[in-house]
Amino acid sequence: MDLPIEFLFRNKRSSCIVFIDSSASPCYVFAELIDADLIAEFGKEITVKTDFNQRLPKQDDYPALIEIRQIIFTAVKRLPDFVAAHHKIELLERRTPVFLSHHDS
């Protein structure tokens, strides 16, 4: 589901459309930027990797990209769809049985 969000970056209000892929953990948030200045600096899409509680590092991180990823994550984590996806993953993780092999004893 595409969700519009607004965020403040460098004292300027910006917006993007996010898609939350919660099919696995870690979760990925894909943010399609709308602001032309941000697109020129970061490209059309920013990907945020998260464990639902915090933004996780990515190999292509650099200071400005880390900053905008964190701001987008902060805006997304309050969305009802994100909260629901988090609860769904938590339930699945609780229900997944852990099997011990004879090597684990």
N, C-alpha and C positions, 0 to 999 in steps of 0.2 A: 504494500500500500504506500503510495506517495503522500508524504505529509509536508505541508509548508511550515517552515519555522523562520522566526526572526532572531537575530542576534546582534550584539554590539561588538564591532571589531575596529580597533584603532579609533575609538570615539565616533564611529560612523555606523548607523543602523543599516544592516544588510539582511538579506534573506536568501533562503535556499529551499530546495525540495529534497527531503530525505526519504530513503528507502531503508528499512531495517531488515536485515537478513539474520533471523534468529534461528535458523535451521540447525545450527550447531553452536557449540561454545569453543572458542570465543565467538562473539557476535560481531557482525560488521554493519556499520552504518555508512551508506553511500549518500553523500551530499552533493547534489547538482547545484552549482553556484549560479546565481542570477546576475549579480553585480559585475559589470564589465571590468572594473579595476581589479577585482579579486580573480576573475577568470584570467586576465592578463598575467597576474602574478603566480597563480596556483594551478591553472588549467580549469577545465569545465567541471571536473568532479574531484572531490576529496573523500578519501576512505578513512573511516575511524574504526579502529579495532578496539573492542572492549570486552571485559568479563562481566559487564552490566554494572559493576560497582565503580570502575575507574577506566580511564582511557589507557590502553596498553600501547607500548612502544612499537613502532614499525621500522623496518630497515631504512626507509627513505626519509626518516625524520630529520628535520633541521629546525632551528629555533622558531622561525615564523610559521612554519607548517605545524609544529607542535602546538603553538599558541592558538591557531585557528581550529585545529582538531579539538583541543580542550574546550574552547568556547562552544563549538558545535555540540560536543558531547554533553556539556553542561545544559544546553538548551534541550537536547533530545531526551535526557534521562528523566525529565519531568513529564514527558508526553504519556498519556494513558496507554497508547499502543506499545511503547517501550516497557512500561511497568508490567503490562500484561505478558509481553514476551519474556521478561525476566522471571515472572512467576511460573510461566509454562516450563521454562528450562529448569528452574529449581525443582518443580514437581517431577519432571522426567529424571533428573539426576538422583532424586530420592528414591524413585521406583526402580531404577536400574540395579539389579542385583550384582554384587561383587563376588566373583568366584575365586577361591583360593586354590592354587594348584598344590600338589604335594611338596613343591619346592619352596612355597611360601610359609610353611609351618615351622 
